[in-house]
Amino acid sequence: MNLKVEMNNKKEMGKDLKVEIIIPTLNEEGTIKELLQSIRAHTLPVEISVVVIDGGSTDHTMEICKRENVMVVRQKSKGKGNAMKEASEYSNADVLVFIDGDGTYSISDLGSLLEPILTDKADMVVGSRILGKREKGSISTFNMLGNKLFNKTINFAIHSKLTDSLSGYRAIRKSIFNDLILFSFNFEIEVEITVETLAKGYRVYEVPIKYGTRKGTPAKLNPINDGIKIGRALIFILMNINPLKFFGIISLSFFIAGLYPAIYVVREKIHTGEIEAMPSVVFASLLFVTGALSLVIGLVSELIVRSRRRLEYLINKKI
């Protein structure tokens, strides 16, 4: 489905950019038709195409997409992360828009999502559910707490001000997406894209969006299992982006923990002239040694990461 439509206040800058909306699906027959029709009815100042990448739906999702005359691609491997990466390979657009097919995100926010890119204010725009309006029950308390924890961790590590790193509604320049090193296969892909984009110094912008409750099939997210996967991915990413800060915090924690037994031993030596609490001596020594090793690991990791970034820069410059 290709559209070329105009808005009253059309921006001249970026009007020739091609935008492709990528929709990963898995049994979304209850919502995909409405989503595709909403895209067709929406007005934008750029050329829009849509590709649905299906992860093996067993309902009528693919038949509905074909009737709506959109490009449908069968996903080769499982997982939302793989779907997004595979779909980007098929695209020859300048800007990629990722949106879930479950009806939780609104196409009415597409214009505000694209505007910072079309006017060259941003390289990636994330639709923030936290800044916008949410339907009651659309995000559980557990998921909200997890989202806040991930955002605070990212903001601390990279000095950013994100509010919704896990949003599944975002627009990004394809050249930027191709430059990202992405390993995630599943839902943790969103946080990986966010951190990678920030770490490489690209401009990331957030806009408020509306977020509704999931329609049709039950949610595919498992709060605990997927939370663990996302947390593990976040730790791995941060270790590779800012290892000195990451291991520095661990090192500092061990040094602080070792102060109590160390002070106890010193006070005992001052007051009695002897050291009888040998377990405290051993414990304090282990904590200090572990802290020192963590610091060394952080320094070596920082050197490796900086060397890798320099190598990437030289390769990209040569290309």
C-alpha positions in Angstrom: 0.0 0.0 0.0 1.6 3.3 -1.1 0.1 6.7 -0.3 1.2 10.2 -1.2 -0.9 12.7 0.6 -0.5 16.3 1.8 -1.1 18.2 5.0 -2.1 21.8 5.2 1.1 22.8 7.0 3.4 20.6 5.0 7.1 20.9 5.8 9.3 21.3 2.7 12.2 19.7 4.4 12.0 15.9 4.3 9.0 15.8 2.0 10.9 13.5 -0.5 11.8 11.0 2.1 10.2 7.5 1.8 8.7 6.1 5.0 7.9 2.5 5.5 5.7 1.2 8.4 6.8 -2.2 9.6 4.2 -4.3 11.5 5.4 -7.5 13.2 2.4 -9.8 13.6 1.5 -13.1 15.3 -2.2 -14.0 15.3 -3.5 -10.4 15.0 -6.7 -11.1 13.0 -8.8 -9.1 15.4 -6.9 -5.8 15.0 -4.7 -5.8 11.9 -7.5 -4.8 9.5 -8.5 -1.7 11.5 -4.8 -0.8 11.8 -4.2 -1.0 8.1 -7.3 1.0 7.3 -6.3 3.6 9.8 -2.9 4.0 8.0 -4.6 4.3 4.6 -7.0 7.0 6.0 -4.2 9.0 7.6 -2.7 12.0 5.9 1.0 12.7 5.8 3.3 14.9 3.7 5.5 11.9 2.5 5.2 8.7 0.6 4.2 5.8 2.9 4.5 2.1 2.3 3.6 -0.8 4.7 5.1 -4.2 5.2 3.7 -6.8 7.5 6.2 -9.4 8.7 4.4 -12.4 10.2 5.9 -14.7 12.7 3.8 -17.8 11.8 0.2 -16.8 12.5 -2.3 -19.7 12.6 -5.4 -17.4 12.3 -6.5 -15.2 9.3 -3.9 -12.5 9.8 -2.1 -13.0 6.5 -5.3 -13.4 4.5 -6.6 -10.1 5.9 -3.3 -8.4 5.0 -3.4 -9.7 1.5 -7.0 -8.5 1.1 -5.9 -5.1 2.3 -3.2 -5.1 -0.5 -0.1 -4.7 1.7 3.2 -6.5 1.4 3.4 -9.6 3.6 6.6 -11.3 4.5 7.0 -14.6 6.2 9.4 -14.3 9.1 12.3 -16.8 8.8 13.1 -17.0 12.5 11.1 -16.5 15.7 11.0 -13.4 17.9 10.0 -9.8 17.5 13.6 -8.7 17.4 14.3 -10.9 14.4 11.1 -9.7 12.7 12.2 -6.1 12.9 15.7 -6.8 11.6 14.4 -9.0 8.8 11.8 -6.5 7.7 14.4 -3.7 7.5 16.4 -5.8 5.0 13.5 -5.8 2.6 13.0 -2.1 2.9 14.4 0.6 0.6 12.8 3.4 2.5 14.6 6.3 4.1 12.7 6.1 7.4 11.4 3.0 9.2 8.4 3.2 11.6 7.8 0.2 13.9 4.4 -0.4 15.4 2.7 -3.4 17.0 -0.2 -5.0 15.3 -2.3 -5.4 18.4 -4.1 -2.1 18.3 -2.5 -0.6 21.4 -0.8 2.3 19.5 -2.7 4.9 17.5 -2.0 5.9 14.0 -3.2 9.4 14.8 0.2 9.9 16.5 2.2 9.0 13.4 2.5 12.6 12.2 4.1 13.8 15.5 6.3 10.7 15.5 7.7 11.6 12.0 7.8 15.4 12.3 11.2 15.6 14.1 12.8 13.4 11.5 11.2 15.1 8.5 12.4 18.4 9.9 15.9 17.0 10.7 15.6 17.5 14.4 16.1 13.9 15.3 17.5 10.6 14.0 15.1 8.4 16.0 11.8 9.4 17.6 10.3 7.2 20.4 6.6 7.4 21.2 6.4 7.7 25.0 3.5 6.1 26.7 4.6 7.7 29.9 4.3 11.3 28.5 1.0 10.6 26.7 -2.4 9.4 27.7 -2.9 5.8 28.6 -6.1 3.7 28.9 -6.7 2.3 32.4 -5.1 -1.1 32.7 -3.0 -0.7 29.5 0.2 -1.1 31.5 0.3 -3.1 34.6 1.9 -1.8 37.8 4.7 -4.4 37.6 5.5 -3.5 34.0 5.4 0.2 34.9 7.9 -0.3 37.7 10.2 -2.3 35.4 10.0 0.3 32.7 11.0 3.0 35.2 13.9 0.9 36.5 15.3 0.4 33.0 14.9 4.1 32.1 16.7 5.2 35.2 19.5 2.8 34.6 19.9 4.0 31.0 19.7 7.6 31.9 22.3 7.2 34.6 24.7 5.3 32.3 24.4 7.5 29.2 23.3 10.8 30.7 20.0 10.8 28.8 16.4 11.8 29.8 14.3 9.0 28.5 10.9 8.1 29.9 10.0 5.1 27.8 12.9 3.1 26.4 10.6 0.0 25.9 8.1 1.6 23.6 7.2 -0.4 20.5 6.2 2.7 18.5 9.1 4.5 17.1 10.5 6.0 13.9 14.2 5.8 12.9 16.3 6.7 9.8 17.1 3.4 8.0 20.8 4.4 7.7 20.9 4.7 11.5 19.1 1.4 12.0 21.6 -0.3 9.7 24.5 1.2 11.8 23.3 -0.3 15.0 24.7 -3.6 16.3 21.7 -5.6 17.4 21.8 -9.0 19.0 18.3 -9.3 20.6 15.8 -11.8 19.2 12.7 -10.9 21.1 11.0 -8.0 22.9 14.2 -6.7 24.4 15.1 -5.3 20.9 13.4 -2.0 21.9 15.8 -1.3 24.8 18.7 -2.4 22.7 17.8 0.0 19.8 17.4 2.8 22.3 20.7 2.3 24.1 22.7 1.7 20.9 21.3 4.8 19.3 22.2 7.0 22.3 25.6 5.4 22.7 26.5 6.2 19.1 25.6 9.8 19.6 22.6 10.0 17.4 19.8 12.4 18.2 16.9 10.7 20.1 13.6 12.5 20.6 10.5 11.5 22.5 6.9 12.5 21.8 3.8 11.8 23.8 1.5 9.2 22.4 -1.8 7.5 23.3 -1.7 3.9 24.5 -4.7 1.6 24.7 -5.4 -1.8 26.1 -4.6 -4.8 23.9 -7.4 -5.9 21.7 -8.0 -9.4 20.2 -5.6 -12.1 21.4 -4.1 -12.1 25.0 -0.8 -10.3 25.5 2.2 -12.3 24.4 4.4 -10.7 27.1 5.3 -12.6 30.2 6.2 -9.9 32.8 8.7 -12.0 34.7 10.4 -14.0 32.0 10.5 -11.1 29.5 11.5 -8.7 32.3 14.5 -11.0 33.1 15.4 -11.1 29.4 15.2 -7.4 29.0 17.2 -6.8 32.2 19.9 -9.3 31.1 20.1 -7.6 27.7 20.3 -4.2 29.4 23.2 -5.2 31.6 25.0 -6.8 28.6 24.5 -3.6 26.6 25.6 -1.3 29.4 28.7 -3.4 30.0 29.6 -2.9 26.3 28.8 0.8 26.2 30.1 2.2 29.5 32.1 -0.6 31.2 34.2 1.7 33.4 31.1 3.2 35.0 29.4 -0.2 35.3 32.4 -2.0 36.9 33.3 1.1 38.8 30.0 1.0 40.6 30.5 -2.7 41.4 34.1 -1.9 42.6 32.9 0.9 44.8 30.2 -1.3 46.3 32.7 -3.9 47.3 35.0 -1.3 48.8 32.2 0.2 50.8 31.1 -3.2 52.0 34.6 -4.0 53.1 34.9 -0.9 55.3 32.8 -2.2 58.2 34.9 -5.4 58.9 38.1 -3.4 58.2 37.1 -0.6 60.7 36.2 -3.3 63.2 39.6 -4.9 62.9 41.5 -1.6 63.1 39.5 -0.6 66.3 40.3 -3.9 67.8 44.0 -3.5 67.1 44.0 0.0 68.6 42.1 -0.9 71.8 43.6 -4.3 72.5 46.9 -4.3 70.6 45.9 -7.6 69.0 43.7 -8.9 66.2 41.5 -11.8 67.2 38.7 -11.4 64.7 40.6 -13.2 61.9 37.3 -13.9 59.9 36.8 -10.2 59.7 40.3 -9.7 58.3 39.8 -12.4 55.7 36.3 -11.0 54.8 37.5 -7.4 54.5 40.5 -8.6 52.4 38.3 -10.5 50.0 36.0 -7.6 49.5 38.8 -5.1 48.8 40.6 -7.5 46.4 37.3 -8.2 44.6 36.7 -4.4 44.4 40.2 -3.9 43.0 39.7 -6.7 40.4 36.4 -5.2 39.3 38.1 -1.8 38.8 40.8 -3.5 36.7 38.3 -5.3 34.6 36.4 -2.0 34.1 39.6 -0.3 32.9 40.5 -3.2 30.5 36.9 -3.3 29.2 36.9 0.4 28.6 40.1 0.1 26.6 38.6 -2.7 24.5 35.3 -0.7 23.9 37.2 2.4 22.9 39.4 0.4 20.5 36.3 -1.2 19.0 34.6 2.2 18.5 37.7 3.5 16.9 37.9 0.5 14.6 34.2 0.9 13.7 34.8 4.6 12.9 37.7 3.8 10.6 35.8 1.1 8.8 32.7 3.3 8.3 34.9 6.2 7.2 36.6 3.9 4.6 33.3 2.6 3.4 
